Amino acid sequence: MFEFQTIYNLLDLAGTFAFAISGAVAAKHRGLDLFGIFAVAFTVACGGGIIRDLCIGAIPPVGLYDWRYLVTAMMAASMTMGLYSWVKRLHHPVLLFDTLGLSLFAVSGSYKALLYGHNAEVAILLGMMTAVGGGVLRDVLLNRIPVIFRKEIYASAALAGSIVVVVGEYFKWPDTAVSLTGITLCFSLRSLALRYHWNLPVFREEESEAGEVKRGQ
């Protein structure tokens, strides 16, 4: 249990750091002032975890009462601003750190649900919710269509990472190996989808109308 708790804490803080960077970079791109950048960074970094904690009854949410989360988010945002010229050189920095945060939170979210005694279904769904929550809040605050409402592979990658955690716990596989596998799978799926433009199937309106006409005949 000690290893389980330690891995969860490390992953959750690492995900907080990564998502705070993605939020700070996105806010900077939108031209927000310093307060706006830090506010968006914190909201993106802790939003998914707060939603998760409210769902499982972990009150108050750890993102609000544990000072490490605020400090981690502010450090990430400060480093992003201080090293922005370096961060800007990365290939699509928002996508990079968003993908990293997505992968870390998918795993840590599932772990926390399991730590609180919830079943596999809850752990998988809350792992996914933890992972995508910050990105949704970031896009809403910056007046963009959230990624999960597009046809990109995003939430499904987080779902895959969460499933790895639940399966690993069921078979009592080593926590470290399970965590690394879940993170790698989620990160790889999202990265490959971006690189090769993989998308989920889209149900087009023309196809629907054609089907109705055919049935009418």
Phi, psi and omega in degrees: 000325180298316179296318180302311181294319181296315179298318179301312182299316181296315181294320182294317179290323178295319177296321177301315180297313183295315181292327177297321177296314180298321178292319180294317179295316180297319179294322177298317178298329180278355178081023179288157177282182186299317179297317180299320179296315180291323179295316179294318180301315180292317181298317179293319184291323188247351185299312180297320179293324178294316177300315179302312184295323177296324181290324183264000178082021177273084187248134353287156180302144185298330180294342181260324185262338181269114185299337183296329181288317177296314180298316180299315180295317180292323176297316180297316180294319179296317178297322179297316179291318181291327182248030186299324179298327177283316180300323183297336181285341179294149180286109182052071185300325179298314180295321181297307183285333174295318179295320178295314178297320177303314183292316182293317182287331176300319181284312183294325178296319177294320178301315183294321177299320178291322178299328180271010172082016180276161185280180186298318182299314179296318181297319180293313183293320180286331173298315178295318182295319177300320183290318186267344185301315181296318180295322178296313180297320178301312183292323178294315180297327182263013174060049176235157175290122180304144184300325184291346178267002175262179183272005181291156173279108184222290179295326180293328175292319176296322178300319180296317178297321179293321179297322179301317180297314183294317179295317179298321178291323180297318181269004177060039176284158180303134185299320181297315180296319179296316180299312181297321179295314180298316179296314182297317180297312181297314181297318182294316180299314181294317181294315179295324179296321178291319184291317186255010176058044174285137179224157172284155180301143179245130178271106186276148182295324181298321179296321180295315181295320179298321180294322180292320178297318181297319179293325180293330179287000000 
